[in-house]
């Protein structure tokens, strides 16, 4: 055999195994989502990531008044064990790796998943996956909390204490910094707030007495994180490396974890959706790729699972093809490049080491401030972390407005040809099934009629007793799942024990970001109009429905306040009736509604109808959110004065427009 033939037989470089390929998906119904999961798995996805709708996330059945317009919009509705079994029909849970983005109702959805697996004949110990179960960030960003911080933390601890024994391959808490960055967190805030949350959770596990000291390291070893990766590539790489080093240090110094395997920074990632643009949306593909590289290039801090948004998520719900495009991006990086053939390419870089050290110092200082307040829960209750996020997000938006932070296609290089990706009849995204809500309600009522009511009552009584006696609620929750209890019934049983909670908005004490000369002009216009009206111009900012993504509403409230408006903002999760009543009682001049869940047509229409029935037919209503052109036209037909979408990034221009709307409406009403 020749020397050349011998060389040809030599194996190539050893390749690392790639991360789990996920897409975050779920919509309309369990059946529709099951079909989507089967399609994605057939196309090479290696792990599932389940998106639940807002009623499921906040503990309401589909026929509850607060669920109106929200069923199946941002995820799949799961009302009971039948829905969970349908969601995974034909998919062997013993062999899947499933991530579930669920927090306040995490014990319940985990219980339903276990019950569904048991119905398939799978043992609990075979199950692998992750349940997010991070309630702290819900008070700061997504808003899908139910109970006060103390009981919420107790429920998270229950899941952990149950899972490390019963489902040892399952990650029972996925401390989530992703949504912190979406809410405006800087890299330092993202890491510090997430580590503070992990401290609160693990200290809670220790103090609960549910885990023997000798087994505590095992619990620490099952804690995972869910991280965001933004567009600033080098900073994001350094952030992840700093995160990993800080976690290792924290495990050693705070909890005395000796074994290296239990100190590993285990994380999944969804890259940044905040920076995706409605303008020139085709550019989002490049943003997504660059953000993905931030969490895959550095071997020593590489993500264990990656899910990518689709290019069109600033427009609406991705179609299966859009999700496939994002999946193919992951596969090309993993299988066509040589990324997985090398060690960490950043080791030894003075630039990287310097930035990592800088981030670690700043994170340590921020963690010390949170510790001085009494920890993460106290920092939530005192509105410290929420206020800091509102302020940092204000600075980010002000930088985009001024052009200091350039966003291609938004505040620079705006000349463009029409995108052929948007030329189809569907406008480039998937419209939710309009019949899904009624179908889910009918299915839910049929489920209630067929179950054994005595079994339901007994299971709920056991659950309530466990909660009231401060016992672990996981086994009673699994029993509830098998008995046919619904999501709303499970949550209501715990509401009766723990009560409900409204988190601080962070708006009242947030310091203003510089608004530039544009803000000066708006203030002058507000003063002129206030003088003509004989009192201060007053705006109600409201979030109807269950959508807890309050970033936009908060920024509108802060900028309106800075422009001289008197602002009424009471936070998230208000009914249309509450908003209409507040408008009447507060005597406002304009109502601004913010909805990002896709339920804008139903909820805004309800608010407008209630305002009219209250004698406020002439009160202008403006709306902001991810609203397709067709829906914007429908809102205009019911009387909405203005619709603002993500392309309207100039807050001063929005404020000036609202002043003009109020000026015209008050003159016409005079």
DRENTORMI-544151 format. One record per residue: residue in one letter; x, y, z of N, C-alpha, C in turn. Coordinates in steps of 0.05 Angstrom, whole numbers, plus 5000, padded with zeros to 4 digits. Example, Ala and Ser with C-alpha at 12.3 -4.5 7.8 and 13.67 -1.06 7.14 Angstrom:
DRENTORMI-544151
a526448865156524649105156526449345156;s525749555142527349795143525850015157;
//
This chain:
DRENTORMI-544151
x501749765000500050005000501850255000;x501150444984502850684981502450865006;x504451045009504251245031501751415029;x501051475004498551645000496151485009;x495951225002493651065011493451055041;x495751025055495851015084494751275096;x495551505084494551765094491651795089;x490651685066487851715060486151555081;x487351345093485851185113485851305141;x487651505145487851625172485251765179;x484351735203481851875211482252175212;x480152325207480252615209480152695238;x480152955243480053065270477552965285;x477852905310475552825326473653055330;x471153015324469153225326467553195352;x467153415366465353405389462453365380;x460853265398458053235392456753515391;x454953565373453753835373451753865395;x450954105400448854165420446154055411;x444254065428441453995420440354205402;x439154125380437854315362434854335370;x434054575377431254615385430054845368;x427354835366425855075358423655105379;x423255355386421155415407418555435393;x416655255399414255245382411955125397;x409655195387407055115398405055325392;x402655245382400655445376397955305372;x395855455374393055385366391955155383;x393054915381391954685395394054475399;x393454275416395354065421395753905395;x393553855380393853705355395553855334;x395154115331396754265312399654275320;x400154305346402854315355404254045353;x402753825357403853555354404753515325;x403153605306403953585278406453745272;x406653985284409054145280411554015292;x411253885316413553755328414453515311;x412553365300413253135283414853235259;x413953455247415253565224418053655230;x418353805252421053905260422953675266;x421953475281423753245287424553095262;x422753075243423452945218425553095202;x425653355207427553525192430253555207;x430553405229433153405242433353535269;x431053645279431153755306431653525326;x433253575346433953355364432753395392;x431453615398430053655423427653835419;x425653795435423253955433423354195453;x422254415445421954645463419154745461;x417554705482414754755482414055035491;x412555175474411455435481408555395489;x407855495512405055475522403655745519;x401055725516399555985513399356115541;x398456365540398456525565396556425586;x394056335579392356215600393755975614;x395055805599396455585611398755685630;x400155885621402355995637401456125662;x399156245662398156395685395956255701;x395356005694393555845710390655905706;x389755925681386955965675386055765654;x383555665657382455505637381555675613;x381155555590380555695566377955855567;x376155775584373555915586373456115608;x375756175620375756395640375756665626;x374356865638374257125625376957245618;x378957205635381557315629382957175606;x382056945598383256805576382156895549;x380157065549378957165524381057275505;x381057165481382857255460385657155462;x386357005483389156925488389656635482;x387556475478387856185476389256105450;x391555965453392955865430394556075415;x394856315426396056535410399156525411;x400356505435403256515436404456235443;x402756035443403555765449401255575449;x401655335458399655135457397955145483;x395355125482393655105506393654825517;x394354795543394254535556392454565581;x390154455579388154485600387954255619;x389054015610388753775626390453555614;x390353325626392053095618391453015589;x388953035581388252965553389753135533;x389953395539391453575521394353495520;x395553435544398353365544398853105529;x397052915532397452665517397152705487;x395352885479395052945451397453095440;x398653265456400953415448403253235440;x403553015455405852835451404952565439;x402652555427401652305415403652205394;x404451955397406251835377409151915382;x409752065402412452155408413352025435;x415251845435415951695459417451865479;x416151935500417252125520419752005534;x419951745535422351615547424851665531;x424551735505426851775488427252065479;x425352245486425552525478427052685499;x428152915491429153115509427353365505;x425853425525423753635522424253865541;x424254105530424454345546421754475547;x420854555570418254685573418654955586;x417955165571418155435581415655505597;x415755445622413455475640414555545668;x413255715682414355815707412355805731;x410455985732408555985754407155715756;x406355595734405055345734406955115728;x409455155732411454945726410854675740;x410254685766409654425779407354275766;x405354425757403054295744403754185717;x405054335700405754235673407754005675;x409554015694411353795699409753545708;x407853595725406153375734404653245711;x403553415693402053315670403953165651;x406353255648408353125631408952845642;x409452835669409952575681407652385679;x405252495683402852325681402452225652;x403052395632402852315604404952095598;x407352125609409351925605408551655618;x407351675642406451435655404251295639;x402551455626400451335608401751195585;x404051285576405551155554407050905564;x407250875590408750645601411550715608;x412350965607415051045612415551075642;x417851005651418651045679419551335683;x419151445707419951715713422951755709;x424451565717427351585715428451605686;x426751525667427551535639427351815627;x425751985640425152245627427452435628;x427952575606430052775606429053025593;x429853255603428953505593429353725614;x427853935611428154175628425454305631;x424854385655422554565660423754825671;x422955055659424255305665424055375695;x421655395706421255405735422955635748;x423255855734424656095746422656315749;x421656345773419456535777420456825781;x422956855790423957125796423957295771;x424857195749424957355725422157425714;x420157265723417357335715416457595727;x417357655751416657915763418158145750;x420258085735421958285723421458325694;x420458125680420358145650417858035638;x417357775639415157655624412457685637;x412357705664409857765678407957535680;x408857285677406957065679407156935707;x407357105727407257005755404356995764;x403856855786401156835798401356915827;x403056775842403156795871405256995880;x405257075906407357245916410057105915;x412257255917414957135914415556905933;x414756925959415356715978414156445970;x411456435967410256175958411256085931;x411756265913412756195886415456055888;x417256155905419856035910419455755922;x417555735940417055475953416255265932;x414555345913413655155892416055075875;x417855265868420255195853421954995868;x422255035894423754855911422554575911;x419854565912418454305912419154145886;x419154285864419754145839422654035840;x424554195850427354105851427653865870;x426453895893426753675913425553415903;x423453435888422153195877423853085854;x424653265836425853175811428553045814;x430253135832432953025833432952735841;x430752655855430552365862428852215841;x426552315834424652175818425352185788;x426452405778427152435750429952535748;x431952365754434752465758436052575732;x434852515709435952625684434652895676;x432852985693431253225686432453475700;x432653695686433453955698431054085710;x430754095736428354195749428054495751;x430254635745430154925744432055025723;x431055205707432655325685432755625690;x434755705707434855995714435256155689;x433456345685433156465658433956755658;x436156805644436957085640436057185613;x434957005596434157095569432257335570;x430157305585428157525585429057775599;x431157745615432357995627433558165606;x435058045587436158205565433958315548;x431858155543429558255528428258495541;x428458515568427358735582429258965585;x431658945572433559165572436059125589;x436458895601438758855618441358885603;x443259005616445959005606447258735611;x449458665599450758405605451358375635;x452158585648452658565677450058505692;x447958645685445358595699444358315693;x444558225668443657965661444957745678;x447557755680449057555695448457575725;x448557825735448257865764445457785773;x443457875759440657815767440157515765;x441257385745440857095743442256945765;x444757025772446156895794444756945820;x443757185824442257245849439757065851;x438457015828436156835828437056545835;x439256455823440256185830440856165859;x442056375871442656375899440156345916;x438056495908435556485923434356205921;x434356085898433155825894434755615910;x437355605907438855395921439055435951;x439155685960438955735989436155645999;x434155685982431455595989431355295992;x432655155974432754855975434054766001;x436254896008437754816033435954866058;x434655096058433155166082430555016084;x429654896062427054756062427254496078;x429654386081429854126094429053886078;x428453926052427553706035429853546023;x432253656025434553526012436753486034;x437553236039439753196058442353326049;x443953416068446353556061448153396043;x448353136047450052966031449152946002;x446653015996445653005969445353275955;x446153485970445753755959447353805933;x449753695932451353725908449953625883;x448453405886446953295863444853495853;x443653635872441653835865443054065849;x445254155859446754365846447454285817;x448154025814448953925788446753915768;x444253925777441953915759440954195752;x442054405765441154675758442354755731;x440654855714441554955688440655245685;x441655365664441055645658439955675629;x438555885625437555945598438356235592;x440056265572441556515568440756645542;x441056905541440657065516443357125503;x443357145477445857225463445057455444;x446157685449445557925433447457955410;x447358185397448758235372451658315377;x452358405401455158495406456858245411;x457858135389459057865389461257825410;x463257995410465457955428464557975457;x462958185463461958215490460257975499;x458657865481456957635488458657385493;x460757345478462657125483463857155510;x464757395517465957435543463957415565;x461457495560459357475581458957175588;x458857005568458356725573460756605588;x463156675581465556575595465656675624;x464856925628464757035655462656895671;x460356845659458156705672459056425682;x460456275665461356015672463356025695;x465256215694467256225715466056315742;x464156505740462856595765461156375777;x459856215761458155995771459955785785;x462255725773464055535786465055645813;x465755895813466656015839464456015860;x462056085851459856095870459255825882;x459255615865458755345875460855265895;x463355335891465455265909465355425935;x464955685933465255855957462755875973;x460355865961457955905976456855635986;x457055425970455755175977457854945981;x460355005977462454805982462354565964;x461554605938461354375919464154305910;x465054055916467753975910467953855882;x465953695874466153555849465753745825;x467753745807467653925784465153885767;x464253625764461953575747459353715757;x459253755783456853885794457054195793;x459354295786459754585784459654685755;x459254505736459354595708456954775702;x457654975686455555175677454055045654;x451754945659450154805639447954995630;x447955055604445955255596445055195567;x442555275563441455295536441055585529;x440455635504440355915495438155945474;x436856165475435356275452436656535446;x437456575421438856825415436757055414;x437757295414436157535420433957575400;x431557605410429257685394428657985395;x429658115416429258395420430358555397;x432558475385433858625364432858565336;x430958375334429858315307428058545298;x428258615273426858865264424658795245;x422558955247420358945228421159055201;x422859265202423959375177426059185166;x426059155139427958975126428358715142;x426258565146426458335164428358115154;x429058125128430957925118433657955131;x434358195141436858245155437058085181;x434758005192434757855217436257595215;x436357475191437857225188440757255196;x441957475187444857515194445157575224;x443257715236443357765265443257505280;x441457325272441057075286443556905284;x444856895261447356745258449556855276;x449957115275452057225292451557175321;x449157195330448457155358448856865366;x448256685347448756395353451756335356;x453456465340456256425342457356495370;x456056695383456956785409456856555430;x455056365426454656155446455655875436;x456855875412457955625402460955635396;x462055865392464955885384466755805407;x466055875431467855825454467255555466;x468955355461468355085470467955065500;x469555205515469355175544466855315556;x465455455539462955585548460755545527;x460655315515458855265493456155175504;x453955275491451255205499450754905495;x449154785512448454505510445954475492;x444454685489442054675472441754955460;x440954975435440655225422437955225408;x436355435412433955485396434055765385;x433455785360433756035346430956145338;x430556405341428156515330428156505300;x425856545288425756565259426056855250;x426756895225427257155214424857345217;x422457235218420057395217418557435243;x419857385266418457395291417757675300;x418957885287418058155292415458225277;x414658035260412158075244409857915254;x410357675263408157505272409257225278;x407457025277408156745284409556615261;x411956495266413356365244411856125233;x412156085207411055845194413055615197;x412155365191413955135193416555175176;x416255295152418555335135420455535148;x419455735161421155935175422755795197;x421455625212422855475233424955285221;x424355165198426254995185428755155177;x428355395167430655565159432555605183;x431455665206433055705230434455445238;x433055215235434154955242436554895223;x436154955198438354905178440855075185;x440455305195442755475203444355335224;x443055225244444455065265445954835253;x444654685235445854445224448254505206;x448154725192450454805175452854875192;x452355025214454655095232455754845245;x454054655253454954415267456354215249;x455254175224456153955208457854035184;x457654285174459254355151461754505158;x461754645181464154785189465954605206;x468354695212470154545229470054635258;x467954775266467854885293468154675315;x467054435311467054235332469554055331;x471554135315474053985314476354095330;x475854325343478054465357477354515386;x479554555402479154645429478254935430;x478355055453477255325456479155525442;x478155655421479855825405480456095419;x479156145442479556405456481456385479;x482156145487484056105509486756245502;x487756405521490256535516490056815504;x487556895497487157165486487157365508;x488957565507489057765528486557945526;x485557995502483158165499480758025512;x480357775506478057625518478357615548;x480757545558481257515587480757785601;x481558005589481158265601478258335603;x476758285582473858345582472358165602;x473157915603471857725622472357825651;x474857905657475458005683473858255690;x473558435671472058675675469158615681;x467958435666465158355671464858225698;x466758055705466557915731466658115754;x468358315752468558515773465858665776;x464758745753462258895754459958725764;x459858475755457758295765457958255795;x460358225805460758195834459758435849;x460258665839459258915852456258925852;x454958845830452058845828450858635847;x452058395848451158195866451358285895;x453458425902453658535929451458725936;x450658885917448459075922445858915927;x445358715911442958555915442958405941;x445258295948445558165974445058355997;x445958605994445558806015442558876019;x441058845997438158885999436658656012;x438058426014436758186026436457966006;x437657995982437457785962435457845940;x435157645921433557695897430657745904;x429457595922426657635928426157915940;x427857995958427558265970427958475948;x429858435930430358625908427958645889;x426458425886423958435871421858595886;x421458535911419358665927419958965930;x422459045931423159325934423359465907;x422859315885422859425858425659505848;x427759415862430459505854431159395826;x430859135822431759015797429959105774;x427359125779425459215758426159505750;x426659675769427259955763429859965746;x431759805753434359815738433959725709;x432159525705431659435678430159655662;x428259785674426859995660428760215652;x430560285671432560505665434460425642;x435460175643437460095623436060065596;x433559985596432059965571431560245560;x430960435577430660715568433160815555;x435460755567437960845555438360715528;x437760465525438060325499436360455478;x433760505484431960625465432760905458;x433761055478434661335472437061335454;x438861135457441161115439440361055410;x438260885407437260825380435961075368;x434361215384433061455375435061665365;x437161695380439161905373440961825351;x441061565344442861465324445561375335;x445961415361448461325374448761025371;x446660875375446660585370445360535343;x446860445324445860415297444460145294;x442160145281440759905275440159915245;x441359745230441259755201438359705192;x437359885175434659865165432660015182;x433560095206431760235224432460535226;x434860595235435760875237438060935219;x438860745202440860795182440560595159;x441460665136441160485112438260395108;x436560585109433660525108432560495080;x434060585060433160555032433260255025;x431060155014430859865009428859804987;x429359584973427259474956425259314973;x422959274962420959114976421958834980;x421558715003422558445008420758244995;x421958064978420357854966419357654986;x420657645010419757455031417057525042;x416157775037413657865048411457875026;x412157775002410357814979408057614978;x408157404994406157194992403457295003;x401457134998398757205007398557215037;x400257065051400157055081401757285093;x403057455077404557675088407157605100;x407957345099410557265109410557145137;x408157075147408056955174405456795176;x405256645198402956475202400856615219;x398456625209396256745225395056535243;x394656605269393456405287390756305278;x390056065284387455955277385256095293;x383556235279381456385293379456215307;x379155965298377255785311378455625334;x381055665339382355495359381255535387;x380655795394379655845421377055715427;x375155735409372555615414372755305415;x374455195398374854905397376054815424;x377954965435379154895460377154905483;x375455115482373355135503371454905502;x370654825478368754595475370054335484;x372654305477374054065486374354055516;x374954285528375154305557372554225571;x370354325562367754275574367053975571;x367753855548367253575544368953405564;x371453495568373253355587372053365615;x371053595623369953615650367453435653;x365853415632363453255634363952955636;x366152865625366752575624368352475648;x369552645663371252555685369552475710;x370852345728369552265753369852495773;x367752635779367852875795368852825824;x368152595835369052525862372052495863;x373252385842376152355840377452635839;x376252815823377353085821377253225848;x374953205861374753345887376753235908;x377052975908378952855927381752935921;x382552935896385253015888385853305895;x383953475890384253765897384453805927;x382953655942382953675971385753595981;x386953385970389553295978391653505971;x391353625947393253835938393054075957;x390654165963390254395981391454336009;x391054096019392054026045395154036045;x396353926024399253926022400354216021;x399054386006399954666004399654806031;x397354756044396754886069398554796091;x399554556089401354446110404254466102;x404854616081407554676072409054416064;x407554216054408853976044409353996014;x410953826003411553825975409053765959;x408553915938405953895924406253725898;x408553615892408853475866407253215864;x407453045884405852795882402852855882;x401853035899399053105897398353225870;x400153365858399553485831399453265810;x401153065811401052845792398452695796;x397652655821395052525826392752695814;x392952955816390953135804390853095774;x393153075762393353035733391852775725;x392452565739391152305732388152315738;x387252475757384452485764382852665744;x384252815727382852975708382553265715;x383953355736383853635744384853815721;x383754055718384554235697386554435707;x387854575688389854775695388754985713;x386355085706385155295722384355205750;x383454955753382754845779385254815796;x387354715785389854685800390854955811;x390855155793391855415801390055545821;x387455515818385555635836385755515864;x386255255865386555135892388955255906;x391155315892393455435905393055735909;x391455865892390856155898389456185925;x387755985931386356005956388155975980;x390455845976392455815998394356045998;x395456115975397656305974396856595967;x394456625955393656895946394956955919;x394457205909395657295884397357535890;x398757625869400757835872400858025848;x401358275854401958465832404658585837;x406458525819409258615822409558915817;x411459045830412059325824412659365794;x411859595783412259645755415059755749;x416359875769418959985764418960255750;x416560355743416360605727416560845745;x415260845768414961085784417661205793;x419661035799422161135809424361115789;x423761035764425861015744426761285736;x429461315734430561575726430261595696;x430061845686429561885658432061855642;x431761755617433961765598433762025582;x436062115572436062365557434262335532;x432462515528430662495506431462675483;x433662825486434662995464432863235459;x433463375438431963625431429063555424;x428663315414425863235407424063235431;x425063155454423463155478422763435487;x424563625483424063905490421664005475;x421563945449419264035432416663905441;x416763645448414363515458413363635484;x415263695502414463815528412964085523;x414064235504412764495498409964445487;x409564245470406864185459405064095481;x406063935500404463835522403564075540;x405364265545404764495561402564665548;x402864705522400864865507398064735509;x397964475504395464335504394264325532;x395964285552394964275580393764545588;x395064765579394065035584391365075571;x391064975547388465005533386264845547;x386964605556385064425569384364515598;x386164675609385764765637386664575658;x387964365650389164175669391264005654;x392863865669395063715658394063495640;x395263465616394663255597395162985611;x393162805609393262565625392862315607;x394562125611394561885594394361635611;x392661445604392461185616393860985598;x395960855609397260635595396360375606;x395160205589393959955599394859715584;x394959485598395659235585393359035590;x391459025571389258835575390058555569;x388658365581389258085576391557985593;x392757765585394757625600397557675591;x397957835571400657895561402258035582;x404457915591406058035612408558175602;x409058175576411358315565410858615565;x411758735587411059015592413059215584;x415259135571417459315565416459565549;x414859515528413959735512412159925528;x410259815544408459975560410060145580;x412060025592413660165611415160395599;x416260355575417760565562415960795553;x413560725544411560935537410861095562;x410360955584409561085609411861275618;x414361185617416561345626416961585608;x416861545581417261775563414961965565;x412461875568410162055571410462225596;x411362095618411862245643413962455639;x416162375625418362565620417562795602;x415562735585414562945566412563135579;x411863075604410063255618407163155622;x406562915611403962795615403662715645;x401262725655400562575679399962285670;x401262085682400961815671399761635692;x397861475683396561265700397461005688;x399060845703399960585694399960395718;x398260195716397860015739399059735733;x400659705712401959445707400359265689;x400959015691399958815672397358685681;x396158535663394058345668391458485678;x390458665662387958805669385758715649;x383358705659381158635641380258895626;x379058865603377959095589376159265607;x374559135624372759275642374359445661;x376559345672378159495691379459735677;x380359705653381559925638379460145632;x377160065623375060255617374260405642;x373960265664373260385689375360585699;x377960505696380060685704380060945687;x379560915661379461145643377261335652;x374961225661372761395670373361525697;x374461375716374961475742377261675742;x379261635726381661805726381362055708;x379262055691378862285674381062335655;x382062125641384362155624383462265597;x385462365582385062485556385562285533;x387062065539387761875519388361605533;x387661385519388261115529390260985510;x392460895521394460745505394460455513;x394060275495393959985501396359855488;x397659675503399959525493399359225494;x399559095471398958805470400958675451;x402458475460404358335444403658035439;x401357955449400657665448399157595423;x398457785406396757725383393857735388;x393057815412390157825419389058105417;x390358275401389658565401386858615390;x386058465369383458525357381158485377;x381158255390378958195409379058385433;x381458415445381658575470381258875466;x382458975445382159265440379259325433;x378059155417375259195410373459195435;x374059025454372559015479372959275495;x375459365497375959615511374359845498;x374559875472373260095458370160085462;x369059845461366159815465365359895494;x367059825513366359895541366660195546;x368660325533368960615535366460755524;x365460655502363060775490360660745508;x360360505520358060465537358260625563;x360660715569361160885593360961185587;x360161255562359861535554362561655546;x364461495539367161595531367661535501;x365661555484365961495456368061665442;x368461915452370362095440373162075451;x373561905471376261875483378061725463;x380161845454381861705435383361475447;x383661255431385061015439387360975419;x389760935429392060865412393060595421;x394260445403395060165408397860115398;x399359965414402059885406402459585408;x403959465390404459185391405359075365;x405658815363406358675338403758635323;x402958825306400358835294400558845264;x399758625250399858625221398158845209;x398758925184397259135171394259085170;x393458835164390658775163389258815189;x390558735211389358785238389359075245;x391359225236391459515241389059645228;x388359555204386059665190383459595205;x383359355215380959275231380659435256;x382859505269382759665293381859955287;x382860055264381960325256378960325251;x377860115241374960105235373360115261;x374360005283372860015308373360275323;x375060455312375360715324378060775336;x380060595333382660645344383960875329;x385061065343386161305330388961255317;x390661095330393261045320394160765327;x395760645310396960385315399960415311;x401460345332404460355331405560075332;x407460015315408659745314411659775319;x413259555320416059585326417659775308;x416559825284418060015266417960295277;x416060355295415860625307417660635332;x420160665327422160655349422660925362;x421761145349422261415359420061485379;x420661465404418661515425417761805426;x419661985420418862275419416762325397;x417162195374415262225352412562105360;x412561885374410061765384408661965403;x410162075421409062265440407862505426;x409262615406408362845391405762775377;x405662535366403262445351400862415370;x401362315394399162285413398162555422;x399962755426399063025432397163135410;x397963085385396363175363393563035363;x393562775368391062625369389162745391;x390262795414388662905436387663185429;x389463345417388763625410386363615391;x386563445370384363435351381763335363;x381963115380379562995391378163195410;x379663345426378463525444377263765430;x378363845408377164065392374563975379;x374663725369372263625356369963585376;x370663515401368663465421367563715433;x368963935429368164195442365664305429;
//
